[in-house]
Amino acid sequence: MSFNEPVFLFIFLPLLLAVYFLVPNSRPAWREGVLLLASLIFYVWGGKQFLGVLLAATLVNYALGRAIEAARATPRGKRLIILGVALNLGLLVAFKYTRFVVVNLNDVLAAFHANKLTLPDLLVPLGISFFTFHAIGYLVDIHRGEAPAERSLPRLALYLLFFPKVIAGPITRYAAPAPAPGKPAPQKPVLPASQIPPHESIETFARGVRRFAIGLTKKVVLSAAFATPADKIFGLPPGELTPALAWLGLVSYTLQIYFDFSGYTDMAIGVAALFGRTLPENFDYPYIAQSIREFWRRWHLSLSTWLRDYLYIPLGGSRVSTFRVYANLVIVFLLCGIWHGAGWPFLVWGAYHGLFLVLERLGLGKVMDSAWRPLRHLYALLAVMVGWVFFRANDLHHAFAFLAAMLGLSPAPDAAHLPDGPGAYIDNFFLVALVASIIGATPIVPAVLAWRDRLTAADAAGRPSRFRPAWDALGVAIVAALLFLSGLFIAASTYSPFIYRQF
């Protein structure tokens, strides 16, 4: 089950909301139980064969968390945290990377004419990468003394398996809970994330509906508009790729992955808000970045924050020698790449971003900082887009062939297989979506909303602006229109899973 499926939209979510709010507000544990049961049902719908694995992993992490807290600051505590991290990584490696390792070992064995290893087909549990990072962060926060171990097993299970974030995040930090809506983040954690009370109100619920409507539109309208040309062009043989086609495919995929993943995050944040829960932001208009450093301060924020807090800083961060800093950056992004997928293209994608971060520290960043602002933006956008080729390609040969086509270095197609031009992939829907995507991927809407707030601010006497009701009515109409438009696209198209669902 996914957020853009009719079963979720018209059956699962309405029923869950009805049951949740029928439970008395004075029974918060019962409401948590309803959400936990719903999370288990949600997961079973999409990956029932692995629910037992994640429940067993939850139980192990619960026991380890209690044991680590009891032995904190002792040699036994250090051994336990090493064991906990190793067990969680072992689970991830066993399901996600075993095939990758065996396939590459077989290539080596074939070179020596040795017998190949055999491996049964292994499916990857949905959201295993996100579950693993949540679990490791939980144990490390306890070991550092930043949060107490969770005493309630169901509450920990809800933290690890909460259905809006279980498949594709965002990653929440156990010891640094998101603040209540409209309030500043605390300097130090007050409660573990699993114990933050819900902030239920009409305003929060309305905010959740708006955020969900925006995310749903991003996924089923904008991302879908670019998915078809991206898939078709990346599926062409290298001999049929012209530079214009290759660039069109890359632009399409660049927009598809942003609206697909940010759309999922918007829906996850929106659904959580319906129940008074707050999930962290994951995107801050990454395509307006003017460096790769800035891009990673805007793209997949919860992942980059996790990698900084639990990997880069423990490796020494920026407090070590210059060479070690560069090595740390490369290590972090190599692991970031392989975390996304068990394949060489993902590893190269991570190394590519790590290399750019090193180059920017070596001096490229200073050069670009003094450059013309549009030039800085073009540099960052082109660097990110070229990286997406490795992210999208089937293998390294496919990636390099696609890059060659972008540069016009592919062999000319024979007369019998002349490719279609870009016009075969561009229609009115694509052009309208392209305009909408430029608006959606840049902070134009927030600027308009800030102007609205200034226009409708109360006067010096505290009297509300006479324009406010009209703006509020317009906002409701826009949300209703987005939901209606998304419903039409869902009814007219086949189901399309989220890209990050595979990770």
VEXLUMFI-953031 format. One record per residue (C-alpha): residue number from 0; x, y, z. Coordinates in steps of 0.001 Angstrom, whole numbers, plus 500000, padded with zeros to 6 digits. Example, Ala and Ser with C-alpha at 12.3 -4.5 7.8 and 13.67 -1.06 7.14 Angstrom:
REM VEXLUMFI-953031
{0 {512300 495500 507800}}
{1 {513670 498940 507140}}
END
This chain:
REM VEXLUMFI-953031
{0 {500000 500000 500000}}
{1 {501201 503502 499209}}
{2 {499858 507016 499711}}
{3 {498710 507384 496103}}
{4 {496751 504129 495990}}
{5 {492930 504340 496043}}
{6 {492805 501754 498863}}
{7 {494875 504043 501075}}
{8 {493077 507246 500075}}
{9 {489486 506060 500239}}
{10 {489507 503167 502728}}
{11 {492576 502897 504961}}
{12 {493098 506565 505879}}
{13 {489407 507526 506420}}
{14 {488791 504429 508567}}
{15 {491943 505036 510585}}
{16 {491015 508670 511227}}
{17 {487533 507623 512344}}
{18 {488834 504978 514744}}
{19 {491632 507183 516062}}
{20 {489396 510117 516951}}
{21 {486700 507854 518388}}
{22 {489219 506870 521063}}
{23 {488900 509329 523958}}
{24 {491579 511999 524165}}
{25 {492147 510913 527746}}
{26 {493474 507560 526501}}
{27 {496708 508484 524657}}
{28 {498107 504948 525022}}
{29 {495048 503580 523233}}
{30 {495504 506071 520419}}
{31 {499149 505040 520128}}
{32 {497947 501438 519959}}
{33 {495601 502322 517098}}
{34 {498484 503923 515184}}
{35 {500770 500957 515857}}
{36 {498148 498485 514640}}
{37 {497549 500655 511572}}
{38 {501298 500769 510902}}
{39 {501517 496976 511044}}
{40 {498549 496618 508680}}
{41 {500074 499213 506332}}
{42 {503354 497309 506226}}
{43 {501697 493910 505795}}
{44 {499857 495279 502777}}
{45 {503136 496012 501027}}
{46 {505623 493543 502500}}
{47 {503866 490979 504643}}
{48 {506636 488384 504310}}
{49 {509026 490638 506227}}
{50 {506890 491995 509051}}
{51 {508149 489258 511363}}
{52 {511751 490228 510576}}
{53 {511184 493877 511488}}
{54 {509221 492971 514625}}
{55 {512048 490686 515752}}
{56 {514549 493471 515025}}
{57 {512407 495868 517065}}
{58 {512418 493461 520013}}
{59 {516208 493048 519793}}
{60 {516720 496821 519676}}
{61 {514391 497262 522645}}
{62 {516444 494811 524720}}
{63 {519729 496324 523543}}
{64 {518558 499840 524350}}
{65 {517737 498860 527945}}
{66 {521049 497020 528302}}
{67 {523097 499881 526819}}
{68 {521470 502365 529190}}
{69 {522239 500172 532184}}
{70 {525893 499786 531137}}
{71 {526476 503288 529791}}
{72 {530058 504621 530178}}
{73 {531420 501150 530908}}
{74 {533425 498754 528736}}
{75 {530350 496517 528565}}
{76 {528291 499447 527267}}
{77 {530804 500010 524462}}
{78 {530662 496343 523529}}
{79 {526862 496444 523514}}
{80 {526656 499492 521239}}
{81 {529115 497864 518837}}
{82 {526964 494735 518913}}
{83 {523788 496749 518311}}
{84 {525207 498643 515345}}
{85 {526666 495424 513912}}
{86 {523362 493536 514220}}
{87 {521376 496289 512526}}
{88 {523934 496685 509751}}
{89 {524090 492905 509427}}
{90 {520339 492796 508837}}
{91 {520657 495470 506159}}
{92 {523631 493790 504485}}
{93 {522040 490331 504543}}
{94 {518916 491409 502688}}
{95 {520151 494297 500554}}
{96 {523762 493586 499632}}
{97 {524235 489812 499639}}
{98 {523319 489481 495968}}
{99 {525591 492374 495004}}
{100 {528526 490771 496840}}
{101 {527881 487302 495401}}
{102 {527485 488574 491826}}
{103 {530804 490419 492022}}
{104 {532542 487456 493666}}
{105 {531278 485251 490856}}
{106 {532856 487629 488327}}
{107 {536180 487182 490119}}
{108 {535738 483403 490333}}
{109 {534891 483245 486638}}
{110 {538196 484937 485824}}
{111 {539970 482060 487601}}
{112 {537617 479425 486094}}
{113 {536382 478504 489591}}
{114 {532898 477314 490482}}
{115 {530416 480101 490980}}
{116 {528494 480661 494188}}
{117 {524741 480127 494125}}
{118 {522236 482275 495940}}
{119 {518454 481967 496204}}
{120 {516385 484954 495190}}
{121 {516138 487366 498109}}
{122 {513511 490076 498290}}
{123 {514417 493276 500113}}
{124 {512094 494278 502970}}
{125 {510322 497558 502287}}
{126 {512054 500490 503940}}
{127 {514840 498342 505428}}
{128 {517402 501146 504965}}
{129 {515255 503678 506821}}
{130 {514407 501193 509593}}
{131 {518101 500421 510076}}
{132 {519106 504078 510373}}
{133 {516291 504754 512857}}
{134 {517359 501778 514972}}
{135 {521066 502667 514937}}
{136 {520308 506284 515811}}
{137 {518129 505127 518709}}
{138 {520887 502966 520213}}
{139 {523631 505556 519682}}
{140 {521549 508314 521314}}
{141 {521106 506103 524372}}
{142 {524824 505275 524456}}
{143 {525708 508981 524276}}
{144 {523349 509766 527145}}
{145 {521219 512022 524961}}
{146 {518003 510104 525648}}
{147 {516767 507389 527995}}
{148 {515949 503955 526671}}
{149 {512305 503448 525829}}
{150 {510507 501514 528563}}
{151 {507453 500669 526446}}
{152 {507993 498117 523683}}
{153 {504824 499180 521782}}
{154 {505937 502808 521927}}
{155 {509367 501942 520517}}
{156 {507712 499848 517822}}
{157 {505563 502844 516886}}
{158 {508670 505045 516692}}
{159 {510460 502573 514392}}
{160 {507437 501497 512309}}
{161 {505174 504586 512190}}
{162 {503530 504071 508811}}
{163 {503982 507545 507249}}
{164 {507789 507264 507473}}
{165 {508482 503511 507502}}
{166 {508899 503104 503738}}
{167 {510837 506197 502668}}
{168 {511381 508427 505679}}
{169 {511974 511152 506602}}
{170 {514468 509865 509167}}
{171 {513623 511134 512631}}
{172 {516221 511411 515348}}
{173 {515206 509788 518625}}
{174 {516975 512294 520893}}
{175 {516091 515413 518929}}
{176 {512328 515430 518440}}
{177 {510719 517931 516133}}
{178 {509053 520784 518046}}
{179 {505333 521363 518081}}
{180 {504105 523276 515012}}
{181 {504859 526967 515218}}
{182 {507357 526610 518058}}
{183 {511158 526870 517872}}
{184 {513306 523768 518123}}
{185 {514577 523129 521663}}
{186 {518275 523677 522361}}
{187 {518420 520298 524083}}
{188 {516023 517371 523779}}
{189 {513370 517379 526476}}
{190 {511790 514019 525718}}
{191 {512642 511130 523417}}
{192 {510840 511371 520102}}
{193 {508539 508476 520986}}
{194 {507264 510338 524051}}
{195 {506475 513721 522501}}
{196 {502746 514257 523034}}
{197 {500701 514834 519877}}
{198 {499726 518382 519035}}
{199 {496154 517807 517894}}
{200 {494094 520784 516771}}
{201 {491933 521948 513910}}
{202 {494828 524068 512642}}
{203 {497224 521107 512681}}
{204 {494688 518878 510920}}
{205 {494070 521536 508254}}
{206 {497811 521951 507796}}
{207 {498089 518193 507295}}
{208 {495373 518175 504642}}
{209 {497064 521022 502755}}
{210 {500463 519367 502906}}
{211 {499057 516010 501801}}
{212 {497230 517606 498858}}
{213 {500434 519307 497697}}
{214 {502425 516075 497978}}
{215 {499802 514023 496181}}
{216 {499751 516510 493306}}
{217 {503547 516443 493085}}
{218 {503494 512663 492794}}
{219 {500548 511809 490562}}
{220 {500601 514910 488331}}
{221 {504074 516471 488123}}
{222 {506274 513434 488711}}
{223 {504079 511377 486385}}
{224 {504423 513986 483631}}
{225 {508195 513500 483600}}
{226 {508298 509776 484355}}
{227 {507175 508674 480891}}
{228 {509800 510566 478834}}
{229 {512501 509754 481418}}
{230 {511747 506020 481353}}
{231 {511451 505855 477568}}
{232 {514618 507815 476846}}
{233 {516730 506033 479468}}
{234 {515413 502785 477972}}
{235 {516666 503557 474470}}
{236 {519743 501738 473131}}
{237 {522824 504023 473087}}
{238 {522821 503978 469295}}
{239 {519416 505657 469232}}
{240 {520320 508477 471617}}
{241 {520995 511935 470246}}
{242 {522345 514733 472474}}
{243 {518952 516455 472463}}
{244 {517170 513248 473488}}
{245 {519713 512455 476202}}
{246 {519419 515932 477727}}
{247 {515621 515775 477551}}
{248 {515698 512438 479372}}
{249 {518017 513816 482041}}
{250 {515946 516971 482586}}
{251 {512845 514787 482856}}
{252 {514453 512479 485416}}
{253 {515853 515440 487390}}
{254 {512320 516776 487822}}
{255 {510740 513342 488257}}
{256 {512918 512288 491193}}
{257 {512495 515625 492982}}
{258 {508720 515712 492726}}
{259 {508444 511993 493436}}
{260 {510531 512057 496617}}
{261 {509536 515496 497905}}
{262 {505929 514558 497134}}
{263 {506269 511466 499322}}
{264 {507769 513577 502109}}
{265 {504954 516120 501867}}
{266 {502386 513337 502126}}
{267 {504205 511699 505037}}
{268 {504381 515009 506922}}
{269 {500745 515701 506071}}
{270 {499472 512307 507227}}
{271 {501457 512556 510468}}
{272 {499973 516022 511084}}
{273 {496442 514587 510787}}
{274 {497229 512691 513991}}
{275 {499016 515602 515649}}
{276 {502492 514222 514984}}
{277 {505340 516243 513481}}
{278 {507900 514819 511061}}
{279 {510991 516804 510068}}
{280 {511304 518647 506796}}
{281 {513316 516829 504149}}
{282 {513680 519356 501327}}
{283 {514426 523070 501050}}
{284 {514301 523803 497310}}
{285 {517534 521925 496486}}
{286 {517593 522919 492825}}
{287 {518235 526567 493694}}
{288 {521538 525585 495366}}
{289 {524698 527324 494179}}
{290 {527156 524624 495270}}
{291 {527150 520924 496043}}
{292 {527651 521820 499706}}
{293 {524462 523853 499596}}
{294 {522656 521144 497653}}
{295 {523214 518700 500516}}
{296 {521911 521296 502966}}
{297 {518698 521305 500954}}
{298 {518272 517740 499594}}
{299 {517164 514801 501780}}
{300 {517890 516805 504924}}
{301 {517104 514000 507342}}
{302 {519631 511687 505651}}
{303 {522414 514287 505405}}
{304 {521834 515224 509067}}
{305 {521953 511560 510101}}
{306 {525188 510987 508164}}
{307 {526712 514088 509745}}
{308 {525736 513191 513327}}
{309 {526338 509447 513273}}
{310 {529146 509021 510745}}
{311 {531001 512199 509730}}
{312 {531428 513641 513250}}
{313 {532405 510273 514841}}
{314 {535050 509926 512087}}
{315 {536505 513210 513261}}
{316 {534477 515605 511138}}
{317 {536374 518793 510380}}
{318 {538452 518651 513588}}
{319 {541158 516418 512089}}
{320 {543902 516981 509529}}
{321 {542973 518328 506126}}
{322 {543639 514988 504451}}
{323 {541446 513206 507006}}
{324 {538633 515708 506413}}
{325 {538732 514941 502686}}
{326 {538874 511203 503404}}
{327 {535922 511510 505793}}
{328 {533836 513293 503146}}
{329 {534575 510615 500550}}
{330 {533847 507779 503008}}
{331 {530547 509352 504075}}
{332 {529349 509796 500509}}
{333 {530537 506389 499363}}
{334 {528354 504952 502118}}
{335 {525568 507372 501187}}
{336 {525685 506039 497643}}
{337 {525692 502364 498564}}
{338 {522921 502998 501119}}
{339 {520691 504049 498245}}
{340 {521216 500865 496273}}
{341 {523333 497734 495966}}
{342 {525079 498504 492694}}
{343 {528153 500149 491244}}
{344 {526236 503132 489796}}
{345 {525093 504126 493286}}
{346 {528635 503755 494608}}
{347 {529953 505967 491795}}
{348 {527155 508484 492430}}
{349 {528207 508737 496077}}
{350 {531905 509040 495163}}
{351 {531011 511699 492590}}
{352 {529312 513886 495211}}
{353 {532105 513261 497701}}
{354 {534652 514343 495080}}
{355 {532793 517594 494407}}
{356 {532668 518357 498135}}
{357 {536440 517823 498340}}
{358 {537038 520013 495270}}
{359 {534916 522776 496760}}
{360 {536983 522635 499957}}
{361 {540196 522670 497926}}
{362 {539299 525980 496327}}
{363 {536542 525440 493781}}
{364 {534040 526702 496332}}
{365 {535878 530014 496775}}
{366 {536157 530450 493021}}
{367 {532444 529846 492563}}
{368 {531531 532105 495512}}
{369 {533078 535013 493638}}
{370 {531411 534102 490348}}
{371 {528246 535577 488881}}
{372 {525219 534241 490756}}
{373 {523511 532633 487703}}
{374 {526811 530950 486855}}
{375 {527037 529483 490379}}
{376 {523516 528155 490058}}
{377 {524225 526669 486625}}
{378 {527361 524943 487954}}
{379 {525522 523322 490859}}
{380 {522522 522293 488772}}
{381 {524663 520735 486024}}
{382 {526801 518896 488580}}
{383 {523723 517474 490276}}
{384 {522087 516521 486984}}
{385 {525156 514671 485703}}
{386 {525193 512759 488988}}
{387 {521578 511696 488416}}
{388 {522719 509769 485319}}
{389 {524498 507272 487595}}
{390 {521509 507205 489952}}
{391 {519100 506333 487130}}
{392 {521254 504117 484891}}
{393 {520932 500337 484962}}
{394 {524696 499822 485223}}
{395 {527947 501706 484691}}
{396 {528097 500859 480978}}
{397 {524632 502332 480554}}
{398 {525625 505449 482553}}
{399 {528769 506169 480551}}
{400 {526983 505507 477255}}
{401 {524271 507973 478276}}
{402 {526868 510581 479251}}
{403 {528609 510052 475906}}
{404 {525312 510661 474129}}
{405 {524823 513895 476092}}
{406 {528217 515077 474799}}
{407 {527495 513975 471231}}
{408 {530118 511229 471381}}
{409 {527837 508293 470581}}
{410 {528177 506597 467193}}
{411 {525762 507924 464611}}
{412 {522612 505760 464294}}
{413 {522240 503794 461102}}
{414 {519642 504870 458578}}
{415 {517363 501951 459447}}
{416 {517093 502987 463138}}
{417 {516848 506755 463118}}
{418 {515587 507862 466544}}
{419 {512572 510023 467156}}
{420 {513280 513647 467939}}
{421 {512463 515319 471273}}
{422 {509103 516353 469864}}
{423 {507930 512747 470141}}
{424 {508210 512993 473944}}
{425 {506952 516537 474492}}
{426 {503238 517237 474523}}
{427 {501029 519944 476027}}
{428 {500821 518086 479348}}
{429 {504617 518004 479544}}
{430 {504896 521735 478820}}
{431 {502266 522695 481400}}
{432 {503938 520435 483962}}
{433 {507304 522006 483138}}
{434 {505982 525483 483958}}
{435 {504341 524181 487133}}
{436 {507557 522410 488116}}
{437 {509571 525616 487844}}
{438 {507115 527214 490257}}
{439 {507096 524176 492556}}
{440 {510880 523704 492649}}
{441 {511636 527329 493503}}
{442 {510510 529455 496473}}
{443 {507951 531407 494440}}
{444 {504947 530146 496416}}
{445 {506477 530967 499839}}
{446 {507221 534476 498559}}
{447 {503580 534876 497495}}
{448 {502382 533589 500869}}
{449 {504688 535998 502706}}
{450 {503256 538845 500611}}
{451 {499744 537618 501475}}
{452 {500564 537587 505181}}
{453 {501832 541165 505004}}
{454 {498753 542216 503057}}
{455 {496330 540561 505485}}
{456 {498129 541357 508744}}
{457 {496056 542852 511538}}
{458 {496229 546609 511920}}
{459 {497738 548458 514874}}
{460 {494480 548083 516799}}
{461 {494493 544302 516313}}
{462 {491603 544282 513859}}
{463 {491895 541514 511247}}
{464 {492257 542486 507612}}
{465 {489084 542456 505531}}
{466 {491045 540545 502853}}
{467 {491805 537566 505102}}
{468 {488498 535666 504631}}
{469 {488864 535896 500850}}
{470 {492433 534566 501005}}
{471 {491383 531745 503319}}
{472 {488539 530798 500970}}
{473 {490951 530862 498038}}
{474 {493326 528549 499952}}
{475 {490532 526047 500625}}
{476 {489496 526154 496964}}
{477 {493074 525516 495821}}
{478 {493453 522517 498145}}
{479 {490115 521110 496954}}
{480 {491166 521622 493328}}
{481 {494491 519860 493900}}
{482 {492770 516872 495514}}
{483 {490202 516737 492701}}
{484 {492890 516969 490012}}
{485 {494979 514288 491707}}
{486 {491928 512045 491980}}
{487 {491353 512366 488236}}
{488 {494944 511394 487479}}
{489 {494807 508435 489882}}
{490 {491620 507196 488234}}
{491 {493050 507615 484731}}
{492 {496501 506128 485245}}
{493 {498082 502927 486459}}
{494 {499667 502712 489905}}
{495 {503194 504142 490063}}
{496 {505299 503320 493157}}
{497 {507576 505905 494730}}
{498 {511198 505833 493555}}
{499 {512559 505796 497114}}
{500 {510303 502875 498020}}
{501 {513025 500535 496707}}
{502 {515606 501879 499162}}
END
